[in-house]
């Protein structure tokens, strides 16, 4: 049997899993010479979260990162994760956008495209596979592994055969949650190796502590490539350590041929780098066998943790983890991988926090139930579907067949801000964040989020700061519980709290600006203190939101006549959009929000009389 080869994930999935995808290019480049000489089958460097984090938090051009990595890694194939027709975003794109993206990614340095669909709907990867082949690059079909009453080894083998027939150069089992067990890995790869002739690869996470054993069993039964992460970014919700797997296979028929001492030097470098990003470490990065029960990927757990912290409800994590399998069953057992993990997870959070299942249904869940993401693995809950989309017919054909070409429209929308086709594609992937990035770049205002100093570098005079207390204001007493804080973004820092049990967000301006004597135009003292100028909702005709959110769009104006159930606002919370509907019929008499406003529960956002 040929030696086993390794895809190293430290520059993508390793730091995505453990430090929220925050590693900067400046910390990648110095070690690239050693990475390039290691002899990896491929080096994973790109994907949806890395692209998003670059423009949202790091203020880096992800295309420029790719070009820089390509230049300093001349001998190693660079790999990316592509969500089929979703590319890097949360919706399906037209075929012309898919073709343009693949072409530009290949031109800028990607050699291996790992292509998957969250629902394993093979129709949704075909155009991407064809585009990769046309570019002369390696097209790897990836099967999203999961377990359910409608998933099993026969279904995965059938998918592998279809992918091979489609022209995929290799096939990967993408075990994003770490659900595989060693014996199942042996059985799965034994069946796959007997059914297809292309190379087989295993991508599995270490969440449940089983990844090394799964790799070994997969290798023994036909896997020739495995995904690992340099030890400094391995384990927990990441992957098996590269050095450990190399040591385990050394001197056997599966010997990787990689130099262990060379890999250790790389590991020492990243051990120091990781300290720089300590503020992004999640408490959900150790061994957690709950994934074998609730099937929630580790990255999804850390994301849920952040979401609940923002809502002042971190103590309700267990309820959310119990709700997720129920939502997943209602939606026809989709594998929990981007974007379905966000779709299911956010709906589960809403169900728990609102106290009524499906009282609020995100737009993404509605799109899913309409069939806009593809065919669900099993029939969906008809009651939930009726509640979400009424009597509307579901889409039976490939969703992208309904989309008109988009590239020309996207170019017109972003206009002169886009200097290249790559800029247009950045805007296409993440419209709001992408536009903000391009505007800041044009104004010379790109500034990454600050990194907090290591504790050893801080002033060690620590005072006890209460996190739960009562506040008396104008004769009324409020019970305040601080639940967390966000990271400083230029002049602001959000703090999350509950006020008499209601989640609130307080936006605090940094001290230097408060005392500068030159407040920004329109920034009132009340806004400085994080106090809302909106009254509390006290009657049925006042439109509210069920949780802290950002207004994405305002659909009604003063003077409009609306019916109960008409959409009034679109809000975004936890990267998912929700449609806020009119609670009663009548005339809109007041609109107190504009696009981009932060809103809190129980505020009167729109009045209808």
LOGU-619190 format. One record per residue (C-alpha): residue number from 0; residue in one letter; z, x, y. Coordinates in pm, 1 decimal, always signed. Each point is the difference from the previous one (the first is absolute). Example, Ala and Ser with C-alpha at 12.3 -4.5 7.8 and 13.67 -1.06 7.14 Angstrom:
   pos   code          w          u          v
     0      A     +780.0    +1230.0     -450.0
     1      S      -66.0     +137.0     +344.0
// end
This chain:
   pos   code          w          u          v
     0      X       +0.0       +0.0       +0.0
     1      X      -78.6     +120.5     +353.2
     2      X     +290.3     +117.0     +214.5
     3      X     +175.4     -252.0     +219.2
     4      X      -85.3       +3.0     +369.0
     5      X     +212.8     -108.2     +294.1
     6      X      -50.7     -203.0     +316.2
     7      X     +261.3     +114.5     +251.4
     8      X     +128.2     -286.3     +219.3
     9      X     +235.1     +174.5     +244.9
    10      X     -235.1      -46.5     +297.7
    11      X      -29.8     -376.6      -56.0
    12      X     +205.3     -196.3     -249.9
    13      X     +283.3     +252.5      -22.1
    14      X     +102.7      -25.1     +363.3
    15      X     -107.4     -364.3      +21.4
    16      X     +248.2      -86.6     -274.4
    17      X     +294.0     +201.7     +131.4
    18      X      -25.7      +41.3     +379.8
    19      X     -205.5     -302.0     +107.8
    20      X     -330.1     +193.5      +27.6
    21      X     +124.5     +195.0     +299.6
    22      X     -106.0     +357.1      -84.1
    23      X     -205.5     +140.8     +284.8
    24      X     -315.9     +204.7      -36.9
    25      X     +172.4     +296.6     +163.1
    26      X     +230.7      +18.6     -303.3
    27      X     -287.0      -25.7     -249.3
    28      X     -232.2     +269.9     +128.1
    29      X     +225.2     +308.2      -45.1
    30      X      +29.3      -51.7     -378.3
    31      X     -360.3     -101.0      -63.9
    32      X     -110.7     +350.4      -98.5
    33      X     +250.9       +0.1     -287.4
    34      X      -89.3     -359.6      -92.5
    35      X     -365.8      +96.2       -9.2
    36      X      +66.3     +293.1     -232.9
    37      X     +216.5     -202.6     -240.0
    38      X     -291.1     -136.1     -201.6
    39      X      +59.8     -375.4      +22.1
    40      X     -263.4     -243.5     -130.6
    41      X      +34.8     -172.7     +337.6
    42      X     +234.7      -22.2     +295.7
    43      X      +75.4     -351.6     +121.7
    44      X       -1.9       -1.1     +380.8
    45      X     -103.8     -341.7     +128.6
    46      X      +68.0     -371.8      -40.0
    47      X      +86.7     -313.9     +191.7
    48      X     +358.2      +92.9      +85.1
    49      X      -88.9     +354.7     +108.6
    50      X     -277.3     -132.9     +223.9
    51      X     +232.4     -265.0     +147.8
    52      X     +290.6     +240.3      +56.3
    53      X     -228.8     +252.2     +170.1
    54      X     -109.9     -238.0     +273.0
    55      X     +314.5     -216.0      +19.5
    56      X     +278.9     +258.1       -3.9
    57      X     -133.6     +355.4       -2.9
    58      X     -275.0      -57.9     +259.4
    59      X     -239.6     +213.2     -201.4
    60      X     -365.0      -73.0      -68.1
    61      X      -13.1      -45.7     -380.7
    62      X     -364.8     +106.0       -4.5
    63      X      +89.7     +324.5     +175.0
    64      X     +280.8      +54.7     -253.3
    65      X     -255.1      -37.9     -279.3
    66      X     -240.1     +244.7     +162.3
    67      X     +276.6     +256.0      +50.1
    68      X     +113.3      -30.8     -361.4
    69      X     -357.2      +32.3     -122.9
    70      X      -39.7     +324.0     +194.1
    71      X     +314.4     +164.1     -138.5
    72      X      -40.9     -133.5     -357.0
    73      X     -353.6     +115.9      -81.9
    74      X      +53.2      +32.8     -375.8
    75      X     +190.4     -318.4      -83.2
    76      X     -149.1     -351.1      -27.2
    77      X     +166.3     -233.8     +250.8
    78      X      +87.7     -348.2     -120.6
    79      X      +70.8     -332.2     +169.3
    80      X     +124.1     -341.4     -106.9
    81      X     -239.6     -282.1      +91.8
    82      X      +87.7     -369.3      -34.8
    83      X     -348.8     -109.7      -96.8
    84      X     -133.8     -263.5     +236.5
    85      X     +328.8      +24.6     +196.3
    86      X      -63.8     +370.2      +70.9
    87      X     +324.4     +100.4     +177.5
    88      X      +89.2     -332.7     +161.2
    89      X     +142.7     -334.4     -103.5
    90      X     -319.6     -207.3       -7.0
    91      X     -343.4      +16.5     -154.1
    92      X     -270.1     +169.8     +203.6
    93      X     -370.9      -71.4       -2.7
    94      X     -217.6     +218.5     -219.3
    95      X     -146.3     +191.6     +294.7
    96      X     +350.1     +108.5     +108.0
    97      X      +84.3     +110.4     -356.2
    98      X     -319.8     +204.9      -21.3
    99      X      +53.4     +155.2     +343.6
   100      X     +360.8      +90.4      -76.2
   101      X      -78.5     +164.7     -332.7
   102      X     -287.2     +196.0     +153.6
   103      X     +215.2     +130.9     +286.2
   104      X     +293.9      +80.1     -229.1
   105      X     -232.3     +198.9     -225.1
   106      X     -158.9     +179.0     +295.3
   107      X     +340.8      +96.5     +137.5
   108      X     +129.6     +145.7     -324.6
   109      X      +96.8     -248.7     -273.4
   110      X     -130.5      +98.0     -345.8
   111      X     +183.7     -241.0     -231.2
   112      X      +34.9     -369.4      +83.9
   113      X     +260.7     -183.1     -207.2
   114      X     -109.7     -362.1      +35.7
   115      X     +210.9     -298.2     -101.1
   116      X      +39.0     -369.4      +67.9
   117      X     +345.8     -153.7      +27.7
   118      X      -99.2     -291.0     -225.2
   119      X     -210.6     +213.6     -237.8
   120      X     -292.4     -217.6     +109.4
   121      X     -283.4     +231.1      -99.0
   122      X     -235.8     -166.6     +248.7
   123      X     +203.3     +144.1     +284.6
   124      X      -61.0     +366.3      -88.0
   125      X     -372.1       -8.2      -79.9
   126      X     -137.8      +74.5     +349.9
   127      X     +251.2     +281.2      +52.9
   128      X      -89.4     +159.3     -335.1
   129      X     -371.1      -23.7      +74.7
   130      X      +55.1     +152.3     +346.8
   131      X     +196.4     +293.7     -142.8
   132      X     -271.1      +68.6     -257.3
   133      X     -264.6      -15.9     +272.6
   134      X     +197.5     +261.1     +197.4
   135      X       -1.6     +228.6     -303.6
   136      X     +379.6      -10.8      -41.1
   137      X     +235.8      -76.1     -290.0
   138      X      +71.8     -372.5      -44.4
   139      X     +323.1      -62.8     -188.9
   140      X      +72.0     -357.1     -102.0
   141      X     +371.4      -79.8       +6.7
   142      X     +166.1     -280.6     -194.4
   143      X     +311.6     -146.3     +162.4
   144      X     +252.6       -2.3     -283.6
   145      X     +250.6     -280.1      -26.3
   146      X     +163.9     -224.9     -256.1
   147      X       -4.5     -380.0      -11.1
   148      X      -90.7     -280.8     -236.8
   149      X     -369.0      +60.9      +86.7
   150      X       -6.5     +381.9       -0.2
   151      X      -16.5     +224.1     -303.3
   152      X     -177.9     +294.6     -157.8
   153      X     -308.9     -202.5     -107.2
   154      X      -56.6     -109.7     +361.4
   155      X      +34.5     +357.4     +129.8
   156      X     -241.4     +136.0     -262.0
   157      X     -255.3     -264.7      +95.5
   158      X      +33.2     +102.2     +366.3
   159      X      -50.2     +365.2      -92.9
   160      X     -321.6      -83.1     -183.5
   161      X     -129.3     -191.4     +301.5
   162      X      +82.8     +290.4     +230.3
   163      X     -179.5     +246.0     -224.6
   164      X     -304.9     -226.5      -12.5
   165      X      +11.6      -25.0     +378.4
   166      X      -42.1     +377.1      +24.9
   167      X     +356.7     +124.0      +55.4
   168      X      +30.0     +372.0      -75.1
   169      X     +360.5      -29.0     -118.6
   170      X     +263.2     -270.3      -43.3
   171      X     +361.9       +5.7     +114.0
   172      X     +289.9     -219.6      -99.3
   173      X     +177.5      -64.7     +329.3
   174      X     +361.5      -74.5      -92.0
   175      X     +116.7      -42.4     +359.1
   176      X     +337.4     -149.0      -92.5
   177      X      +92.5     +234.8     -283.4
   178      X       -5.0     -282.1     -255.3
   179      X     -147.1     +200.6     -287.3
   180      X     +224.0     +111.8     -283.6
   181      X      -81.7     +298.0     -223.0
   182      X      -98.3     -202.4     -306.4
   183      X     -214.1     -240.1     +201.5
   184      X     -170.1     +300.3     +161.5
   185      X      -85.4     +135.0     -343.9
   186      X     -143.7     -331.5     -115.8
   187      X     -192.4      -62.7     +323.4
   188      X     -166.1     +341.9      +13.1
   189      X      -74.1       -3.9     -370.7
   190      X     -193.9     -323.0      +46.0
   191      X     -169.2     +118.8     +320.6
   192      X     -112.5     +333.2     -147.1
   193      X     -159.8     -183.5     -289.5
   194      X     -180.8     -243.3     +230.3
   195      X     -146.8     +219.4     +277.0
   196      X     -147.3     +349.8      +20.4
   197      X      +84.0      +91.9     +362.4
   198      X     +316.4     +204.3      +78.4
   199      X     +328.1     -191.6      +20.8
   200      X     +273.6      +61.3     +257.0
   201      X     +356.0     -128.8      +33.3
   202      X     +167.5      -76.9     +333.0
   203      X     +358.6     -114.0      -57.0
   204      X     +307.7       +2.8     +221.5
   205      X     +337.8     +143.9      -96.0
   206      X     +202.3     -298.5     +121.9
   207      X     +151.4      -86.1     -338.3
   208      X      +31.9     +364.3     -110.6
   209      X     -270.2      -27.9     -266.9
   210      X     -299.6     +170.9     +157.7
   211      X      +13.8     +336.5     -180.2
   212      X      +26.8     -170.5     -340.1
   213      X     -283.7     -237.9      +87.6
   214      X     -219.7     +292.5     +103.2
   215      X      +65.0     +184.9     -324.6
   216      X      -78.9     -303.0     -216.5
   217      X     -312.7      -76.7     +202.5
   218      X     -116.4     +362.6      -35.8
   219      X      +58.3       -7.7     -375.5
   220      X     -220.2     -310.5      -20.7
   221      X     -294.0      +90.1     +219.7
   222      X      +95.5      +47.9     +366.1
   223      X     -149.9     +320.9     +134.8
   224      X     +121.7      -24.9     +363.4
   225      X     +342.3      -96.8     +137.0
   226      X     +140.0      -59.5     +349.4
   227      X     +307.2     +203.7      +97.2
   228      X     +178.7     +107.1     +318.1
   229      X     +143.3     +338.9      +93.5
   230      X     +371.5      -17.0      -81.3
   231      X     +117.8      -17.7     +363.0
   232      X     -176.5     -338.4      +26.2
   233      X      +37.4     -114.4     -362.0
   234      X     +226.3     -238.6     -187.1
   235      X     +136.3     -336.5     +100.7
   236      X     -277.5     -219.8     +131.2
   237      X     -239.1     +296.4       +1.4
   238      X     -142.0     +175.1     -308.3
   239      X      +93.3     +239.8     -275.5
   240      X      +49.6     +356.0     +131.0
   241      X     -311.4     +214.4      -25.2
   242      X     +197.4     +309.4      -98.7
   243      X     +183.8     -187.3     -276.0
   244      X     -316.4     -134.2     -161.0
   245      X     -166.6     +341.7      +21.0
   246      X     +305.3     +154.4     -169.9
   247      X      +10.1     -272.5     -265.4
   248      X     -365.4      +52.0      -98.5
   249      X       +0.4     +380.6      +29.0
   250      X     -104.2     +176.9     -319.1
   251      X     -120.0     -319.8     -169.9
   252      X     -349.2     -134.6      -61.3
   253      X      +47.9     -198.8     +320.6
   254      X      +82.6     +302.2     +220.2
   255      X     -103.0      -68.9     +360.3
   256      X      -76.1     +364.9      +70.3
   257      X     +190.3      -21.4     +330.8
   258      X     +231.8     +281.2     +109.9
   259      X     +359.2     -124.3       +7.3
   260      X     +123.8     +265.1     +242.5
   261      X     -281.9      -81.3     +242.9
   262      X      +96.0     -368.0      -14.0
   263      X     +364.6      +87.5      +59.2
   264      X      -94.3     +177.2     +322.6
   265      X     -176.3     -317.4     +113.7
   266      X     +309.5     -197.9      -95.6
   267      X     +228.6     +223.6     +208.3
   268      X     -222.7      -54.9     +303.7
   269      X      +11.1     -379.8      -29.1
   270      X     +374.2       +8.7      -66.7
   271      X      +46.4     +130.1     +354.4
   272      X     -263.8     -232.8     +146.7
   273      X     +172.0     -308.5     -140.9
   274      X     +316.5      +73.0     +199.8
   275      X     -197.0      -49.1     +321.4
   276      X      -56.7     -367.9      -91.0
   277      X     +355.0      -88.2     -103.9
   278      X       +5.3     -310.2     +219.7
   279      X     -262.5     -164.5     -222.7
   280      X     +182.9      +48.8     -327.7
   281      X      +62.3     -329.0     -179.0
   282      X     +307.4      -81.7     -204.9
   283      X     -233.3     -155.6     -257.7
   284      X     -150.8     +326.6     -125.8
   285      X     +211.7      +72.0     -306.8
   286      X      -43.8     -114.5     -358.2
   287      X       -5.0     -379.2       -5.1
   288      X      -66.3     -175.0     -329.8
   289      X       +1.1     -341.6     +169.5
   290      X     -376.4      +44.1      +29.5
   291      X      -21.8      -69.5     -373.1
   292      X     +145.1     -344.4      +71.4
   293      X     -126.8     -102.6     +344.6
   294      X     -321.4     +211.5       -5.3
   295      X      +42.3      +96.2     +365.7
   296      X     -155.0     +341.9      +77.4
   297      X     +235.0     +253.1     +156.2
   298      X     -206.9      +21.9     +317.1
   299      X      +19.5     -376.1      +26.9
   300      X     +380.2       +9.1      -36.3
   301      X      +34.5     +249.8     +284.7
   302      X     -237.2     -213.4     +208.9
   303      X     +205.3     -312.2      -74.9
   304      X     +310.9     +192.7      +98.7
   305      X     -149.4      +76.4     +341.5
   306      X     -122.8     -357.3      +42.1
   307      X     +339.3     -149.5      -79.5
   308      X     +174.8     +251.4     +224.3
   309      X     -222.6     -110.0     +288.9
   310      X      +95.5     -360.6      -68.1
   311      X     +371.0      +81.7      -19.8
   312      X       +7.2     -106.4     -363.5
   313      X      +19.0     +314.5     -211.7
   314      X     +287.5     -158.8     -192.8
   315      X     -249.4     -251.1     -145.2
   316      X     -209.2     +256.0     -189.2
   317      X     +115.4     -129.8     -340.5
   318      X     -111.9     -353.1      +88.5
   319      X     -342.1     +131.1     +103.7
   320      X      -36.3     +200.6     -322.3
   321      X      +77.7     -317.6     -195.4
   322      X     -251.3     -200.8     +204.4
   323      X     -291.3     +243.2      -37.4
   324      X      -74.8      -81.8     -369.4
   325      X       +2.6     -371.1      +85.3
   326      X     -249.3      +46.4     +284.1
   327      X     -212.8     +223.3     -222.0
   328      X      -11.8     -271.0     -267.5
   329      X      -94.2     -260.9     +263.9
   330      X     -291.8     +221.7     +107.0
   331      X     -133.2      +49.6     -351.9
   332      X     +164.7     +332.9      -90.9
   333      X     -179.9     +245.6     +230.4
   334      X      +84.7     +366.0      -62.6
   335      X     +238.1     +120.6     +270.7
   336      X     -209.6     +258.0     +182.3
   337      X     -132.7      +12.7     +356.7
   338      X      -79.7     -252.2     +138.1
   339      X     +140.8     -249.1     -254.4
   340      X     +340.9     +173.3       -1.7
   341      X      +30.6      -62.8     +374.6
   342      X     -129.8     -355.4      -36.9
   343      X     +247.0      -90.6     -276.3
   344      X     +291.0     +198.6     +145.0
   345      X      -25.0     -139.3     +350.8
   346      X      -26.6     -357.2     -128.8
   347      X     +307.6      +57.9     -214.9
   348      X     +189.5     +126.6     +306.6
   349      X     -106.2     -308.6     +196.6
   350      X     +105.0     -230.4     -283.7
   351      X     +346.5     +157.4       -8.6
   352      X      +60.3      +29.8     +374.0
   353      X     -119.5     -349.5      +90.4
   354      X     +204.1     -155.3     -281.2
   355      X     -293.9     -215.4     -111.1
   356      X     -272.3     +127.6     -230.4
   357      X     -339.0       +1.4     +174.7
   358      X     +135.4     -156.6     +317.3
   359      X     -197.8     +274.7     +173.4
   360      X     -311.4     +126.0     -177.8
   361      X     -166.8     +316.2     +126.3
   362      X     -368.5       -6.4      +82.7
   363      X      -56.7     +261.1     -270.9
   364      X     +145.8     -231.5     -265.8
   365      X     -228.6     -276.3     +125.3
   366      X     -300.4     +233.4      -20.5
   367      X     +105.2     +104.0     -349.9
   368      X      +24.1     -362.6     -113.8
   369      X     -342.3      -66.6     +153.5
   370      X     -141.7     +272.4     -221.8
   371      X      -80.9     +237.7     +285.4
   372      X     +147.3     +294.0     -193.3
   373      X     -175.6      -85.1     -325.4
   374      X      +85.4     -174.2     -323.6
   375      X     +369.6      -18.4      -87.2
   376      X      +85.9     +124.4     -351.2
   377      X     +143.0     -342.5      -92.6
   378      X      -15.7     -349.4     +155.9
   379      X     +217.3      -33.2     +311.8
   380      X     +273.8     -257.4      +57.0
   381      X     -192.3     -310.4     +106.5
   382      X     +291.0     -137.1     +207.7
   383      X      +30.0     +320.4     +201.8
   384      X     -377.0      +14.7      +38.2
   385      X       -9.5     -359.0     +130.1
   386      X     +282.2      +79.3     +241.9
   387      X     -183.7     +307.6     +128.9
   388      X     -363.4     -110.0      +26.6
   389      X       -1.1     -374.6      -61.6
   390      X     -305.6     -129.2     -181.4
   391      X     -220.1     +291.6      +96.4
   392      X     -213.2     +134.1     -284.9
   393      X      +71.1     +352.9     -121.4
   394      X     -272.6     +264.1      +15.3
   395      X     -150.3      +61.5     -342.7
   396      X     -254.9     +269.6      +85.1
   397      X      +60.2     +360.5     +105.0
   398      X     +183.4      -39.3     +333.7
   399      X     -210.5     +262.3     +178.7
   400      X     -314.6     -203.6      -72.4
   401      X     +118.2     -236.2     +272.4
   402      X      +30.5     +275.1     +262.2
   403      X     -275.3      +81.2     +245.6
   404      X      -70.2     +365.1      +93.0
   405      X     +274.1     +120.6     +235.1
   406      X      -75.1     +353.3     +119.0
   407      X     -206.6     -104.2     +301.6
   408      X     +265.3     -251.6     +112.8
   409      X     +277.3     +255.9      -44.9
   410      X     -192.5     +256.2     +206.4
   411      X      -42.1     -252.7     +280.5
   412      X     +367.8     -103.5       -9.2
   413      X     +140.4     +351.6      +28.3
   414      X     -270.1     +113.3     +241.6
   415      X      +26.0     +332.7     +180.4
   416      X     +343.3      +75.4     -146.7
   417      X     -180.0      +96.8     -320.6
   418      X     -164.4     +339.1      +38.0
   419      X     -119.9      +17.1     -362.5
   420      X      -71.9     -223.7     -297.4
   421      X     +331.4     +121.4     -138.8
   422      X     +176.7     -149.0     +303.7
   423      X     -167.5     -334.8      -66.1
   424      X     +124.9      +12.5     -358.8
   425      X     +352.8      +82.9     +119.8
   426      X      -12.2     -314.1     +213.6
   427      X     -141.4     -198.2     -294.0
   428      X     +283.4     +102.9     -232.7
   429      X     +284.8      -75.0     +242.3
   430      X     -131.1     -193.6     +303.0
   431      X     +310.6      -19.9     +218.6
   432      X     +153.6     +335.2      -90.4
   433      X     -341.8     +164.6       -4.3
   434      X      -83.7     -126.6     +349.1
   435      X     +339.1     +116.4     +129.3
   436      X      -62.5     +343.9     -148.6
   437      X     -345.7      +29.9     +154.3
   438      X     +126.2     -121.0     +339.3
   439      X     +286.6     +250.1       -4.5
   440      X     -239.7     +276.3     -100.6
   441      X     -233.7      -88.7     +286.7
   442      X     +292.5       +7.6     +244.4
   443      X     +134.5     +327.2     -139.6
   444      X     +323.9     -174.3      -99.5
   445      X      +15.4      +62.7     -375.4
   446      X     +359.8      +85.2      -80.9
   447      X     +147.2       -7.0     -352.2
   448      X     +326.6     -174.6      -71.4
   449      X     +291.4     +240.8      +48.5
   450      X     +164.9     +176.5     -291.3
   451      X     +377.1       -8.8       +0.0
   452      X     +169.1     +342.3      -19.3
   453      X     +179.1      +99.0     -317.6
   454      X     +370.7      -91.2       -1.8
   455      X      +89.1     +370.7      +22.9
   456      X     -185.2      +16.2     +331.3
   457      X     +176.7     -296.4     +156.0
   458      X     +322.0      -19.4     +193.1
   459      X     +267.6      -54.0     -264.3
   460      X     +235.1     -189.3     +230.0
   461      X      -11.0     -325.4     -192.6
   462      X     +178.2     -307.9     +123.3
   463      X      +59.5     -308.0     -209.7
   464      X     -252.0     -260.2     +107.9
   465      X      +67.2     -355.9     -117.3
   466      X     -288.3     -183.5     -164.8
   467      X     +159.3     -345.2       -7.6
   468      X     +187.6     -155.0     +289.3
   469      X      +48.0     -304.7     +224.7
   470      X     -138.6      -17.7     +353.0
   471      X     +126.0     -244.6     +265.2
   472      X     -259.0     -100.3     +259.3
   473      X      +34.5     -278.4     +259.9
   474      X     +286.8     -154.9     -193.4
   475      X     -177.1       -1.3     -338.0
   476      X      +70.6     +235.5     -289.1
   477      X     -281.9     +138.4     -215.6
   478      X      +36.8     +183.2     -330.2
   479      X     -225.1     +308.6       +4.8
   480      X      -90.7     +204.1     -307.7
   481      X     -226.0     +304.9      +43.2
   482      X     -227.6      +30.1     -302.3
   483      X     -215.9     +297.1      +92.2
   484      X     -221.5     +164.9     +254.7
   485      X     -362.2      +98.9      +24.7
   486      X     -142.2     +329.9     +113.7
   487      X      -46.2      +82.6     +365.1
   488      X     -351.2      -69.0     +119.7
   489      X      -51.3     +177.9     +330.1
   490      X     +240.2     -183.2     +237.0
   491      X     +148.7     -254.8     -240.5
   492      X     +206.2      -38.6     -313.0
   493      X      +52.3     -327.9     -187.8
   494      X     +341.0      -94.2     -137.8
   495      X      +38.0     -274.8     -259.0
   496      X     +299.3     -229.6       -5.0
   497      X     +116.1     -346.0      -95.3
   498      X     +155.0     -222.5     +265.3
   499      X     +206.7     -271.8     -165.8
   500      X     -211.1      +60.7     -309.6
   501      X     -337.8      -27.6     +177.4
   502      X     -219.4     +314.6      -24.3
   503      X      -79.8     +149.7     +340.2
   504      X     -177.1     +311.2     +125.3
   505      X     +131.8     +181.4     +307.8
   506      X     -244.7     +231.7     +173.9
   507      X     +189.7     +278.5     +177.7
   508      X     -158.4     +224.2     +260.4
   509      X      +98.6     +364.7      -12.1
   510      X     +268.5     +117.8     +240.4
   511      X     -223.7     +229.8     +206.1
   512      X     -222.6     -288.3     +107.5
   513      X     +292.1     -232.8      +65.4
   514      X     +137.2     +237.5     +259.8
   515      X     -326.8     +125.4     +140.2
   516      X       +9.4     -253.7     +280.2
   517      X     -369.6      -80.9      -50.9
   518      X      -20.6     -282.4     -251.0
   519      X     -343.8      -91.5     -123.6
   520      X     -167.9     -292.1     +168.3
   521      X     +102.2     -329.6     -153.0
   522      X     +291.2     +151.8     -191.7
   523      X     +298.8     -211.6      +97.9
   524      X     +369.5      +78.3      -44.2
   525      X      +19.6     -274.6     -260.0
   526      X     -279.1     +162.9     -195.1
   527      X     +185.2     +332.6      +19.8
   528      X     +293.3     -155.2     -179.5
   529      X     -222.4     -148.8     -269.2
   530      X      +75.3     -355.4     +114.4
   531      X     -271.2     -258.4      -45.9
   532      X     -104.6     -209.1     +299.2
   533      X      -94.0     -288.0     -231.0
   534      X     +238.3     -293.1      -49.4
   535      X     +132.3      -90.9     -342.3
   536      X     -186.3     -275.5     -176.9
   537      X     +199.9     -322.9      +11.5
   538      X     -249.2     -274.5      -88.6
   539      X     -276.3      -64.1     -255.8
   540      X     -287.8      +59.1     +243.1
   541      X      +90.9     +361.4      +63.5
   542      X     -193.2     +249.5     -212.7
   543      X     +204.6     +280.1     -157.6
   544      X      -41.5     +279.5     -253.0
   545      X     +218.3      +44.8     -305.9
   546      X      +49.3     +376.4      +42.8
   547      X      -50.5     +279.9     +252.7
   548      X     -372.8      +61.5      +37.5
   549      X     -278.8     +107.9     +232.2
   550      X     -241.8     -252.2     +150.1
   551      X     -351.8      +83.0     -120.0
   552      X     -179.7     -292.3     +162.7
   553      X      +74.0     -306.2     +213.0
   554      X     -216.3     -294.5     -108.8
   555      X     +118.6     -266.9     +242.6
   556      X      +12.2      -26.9     +380.0
   557      X     +194.3     -217.9     +240.0
   558      X     -158.8     -343.7      +18.5
   559      X     -143.6       +7.0     -354.7
   560      X      +45.5     -310.0     -213.0
   561      X     +106.3     +101.3     -351.3
   562      X      +74.0     -173.1     -329.1
   563      X     +294.2      +78.6     -227.3
   564      X     -107.2     +287.9     -223.2
   565      X     -253.1     +147.6     +243.9
   566      X      +21.7     +379.7      +25.3
   567      X     +173.0     +104.4     +323.2
   568      X      +77.3     +370.4      -47.8
   569      X      -77.9     +284.6     -238.4
   570      X     +291.5     +238.9      -50.8
   571      X      +33.6     +320.6     -198.9
   572      X     +308.1     +116.5     -183.1
   573      X      +15.0     +259.4     -276.2
   574      X     -376.5      +68.2      +35.4
   575      X      -81.0     -360.0      -98.9
   576      X     -120.7     -272.2     +234.3
   577      X     +136.1     -355.2      +11.2
   578      X     -140.8     -308.5     +166.1
   579      X     +259.0     -186.8     +207.9
   580      X      -89.7     -367.1       +9.7
   581      X      +81.2     -282.2     +241.2
   582      X     +310.9     -182.7     -128.1
   583      X      -97.5     -322.4     +180.0
   584      X     -304.7     -158.4     +163.9
   585      X      -23.2       -4.7     +377.1
   586      X      -95.5     +195.8     +310.3
   587      X      +73.6     +370.8      +44.9
   588      X     +215.8      +23.1     +312.0
   589      X     +111.1     +363.8      -14.2
   590      X     -114.9     +323.4     -166.4
   591      X     +257.6     +278.3      +31.5
   592      X     -171.3     +275.1     -198.9
   593      X     -307.6     +218.6      +21.1
   594      X     -171.0     +223.9     -253.3
   595      X     +217.2     +300.2      -85.9
   596      X     +335.4     -162.5      +86.6
   597      X     +296.6      +50.4     -233.6
   598      X     +168.2     -330.1      -87.5
   599      X     +322.2      -93.0     -176.9
   600      X     +112.2     -301.3     -205.0
   601      X     +107.8     -313.1     +185.7
   602      X     -173.3      +95.6     +326.4
   603      X     -212.9     -276.5     +153.0
   604      X     -342.8     +162.7       +3.8
   605      X     -212.5     -306.5      +77.8
   606      X     +103.2     -347.5     +118.3
   607      X     -177.8     -313.0     -124.0
   608      X      +86.2     -340.2     +151.1
// end
